[in-house]
């Protein structure tokens, strides 16, 4: 198992940095989370069918609570720092920039944010993914 810079407790400036191949660490980490969730379900996240099964799991809880590797790294800090707390922005950033997800990109994965007022009158926001196939 490979140890990455984001596996250490302090990740100052890591999410704005790139590895030696020029790939941003935030994309590598998001991809690890997607692969972890996909392996638990026994699906291929690079296909429309497999990705569709993963969509409901790509949420705040997964980024904050699911360890992506044996180092028990979670991505709550990353999604908060790099994507203003939006898991959907993290996923779309990966989809739009990683050739492994070309099939998903070609099938027009879209994201919509729905703003609403909660029962306690606080403004809330909900993310919705739409896959056109």
C-alpha positions in Angstrom: 0.0 0.0 0.0 1.4 3.3 -1.1 1.7 6.2 1.5 0.7 9.5 0.0 1.3 13.0 1.4 -2.4 13.3 2.3 -2.2 10.3 4.6 -0.3 12.4 7.2 -2.3 14.2 10.0 -1.3 17.7 8.8 -2.3 18.4 5.2 -1.4 22.1 4.9 -1.4 23.1 1.2 -1.6 19.4 0.1 -5.0 19.8 -1.6 -3.6 22.6 -3.8 -0.5 20.5 -4.7 0.2 17.9 -7.4 2.1 14.6 -7.5 5.2 14.1 -9.6 3.0 13.2 -12.6 1.1 16.6 -12.3 -2.1 15.0 -10.9 -3.7 17.1 -8.0 -3.7 15.1 -4.8 -7.4 16.1 -4.3 -8.2 14.1 -7.4 -6.1 11.1 -6.4 -7.8 11.0 -3.0 -11.3 11.3 -4.4 -10.5 8.5 -6.8 -9.3 6.3 -3.9 -12.6 6.9 -2.1 -14.6 6.0 -5.2 -12.6 2.8 -5.7 -12.9 1.9 -2.0 -16.7 2.3 -2.1 -16.9 0.4 -5.4 -14.8 -2.5 -4.2 -17.1 -2.9 -1.1 -20.1 -3.2 -3.5 -18.2 -5.3 -6.1 -18.8 -2.9 -8.9 -16.8 -1.1 -11.6 -17.1 2.7 -10.9 -15.8 3.5 -14.5 -19.0 2.2 -16.1 -22.4 4.0 -16.2 -24.0 1.0 -14.5 -21.4 0.8 -11.7 -21.2 4.6 -11.2 -25.0 4.8 -11.0 -24.9 2.3 -8.1 -22.3 4.5 -6.3 -24.0 7.8 -6.6 -26.0 7.7 -3.4 -22.9 6.8 -1.5 -20.9 9.8 -2.7 -22.0 12.1 0.2 -20.8 14.0 3.2 -20.8 10.9 5.4 -18.6 9.0 3.0 -16.0 11.8 2.6 -15.9 12.4 6.4 -16.2 8.8 7.7 -15.0 6.2 5.2 -11.3 5.4 5.4 -9.8 5.2 1.9 -6.8 3.1 2.8 -5.0 1.1 5.5 -3.7 4.4 7.0 -7.4 5.1 7.8 -7.3 8.4 5.9 -10.7 10.1 5.5 -11.4 13.0 3.2 -13.6 15.3 5.3 -10.9 17.9 5.6 -10.2 17.7 1.9 -13.8 18.2 0.8 -14.2 21.1 3.3 -11.0 22.8 2.3 -10.7 22.2 -1.4 -14.4 22.1 -2.3 -16.1 24.3 0.3 -17.8 21.2 1.8 -19.3 19.9 -1.5 -18.8 16.2 -2.2 -20.5 16.6 -5.5 -18.0 19.3 -6.6 -15.2 16.9 -5.7 -16.7 14.0 -7.7 -17.4 16.2 -10.7 -13.9 17.6 -10.6 -12.5 14.0 -10.8 -15.0 12.9 -13.5 -14.1 16.0 -15.7 -10.4 15.5 -15.3 -9.6 11.8 -15.2 -9.7 9.8 -18.4 -10.6 6.6 -16.4 -14.1 8.2 -16.1 -14.6 9.0 -19.8 -17.6 6.8 -20.1 -19.3 8.7 -17.2 -18.3 12.0 -18.8 -19.7 11.0 -22.2 -23.0 10.0 -20.7 -23.5 13.6 -19.4 -23.3 13.4 -15.6 -24.9 16.5 -14.4 -25.0 18.2 -11.0 -27.8 20.3 -9.6 -27.8 22.1 -6.3 -31.2 22.6 -4.8 -31.5 25.3 -2.2 -34.4 25.2 0.3 -35.4 26.4 3.8 -35.3 23.7 6.5 -37.9 23.2 9.2 -35.9 25.5 11.5 -35.9 28.2 8.8 -32.2 27.7 8.0 -31.1 27.9 4.4 -30.1 24.4 3.3 -28.6 23.0 0.1 -28.9 19.5 -1.4 -26.9 18.1 -4.3 -28.4 16.0 -7.0 -26.6 14.0 -9.6 -28.3 13.1 -12.9 -26.9 10.5 -15.2 -28.4 10.6 -18.7 -28.4 6.9 -19.5 
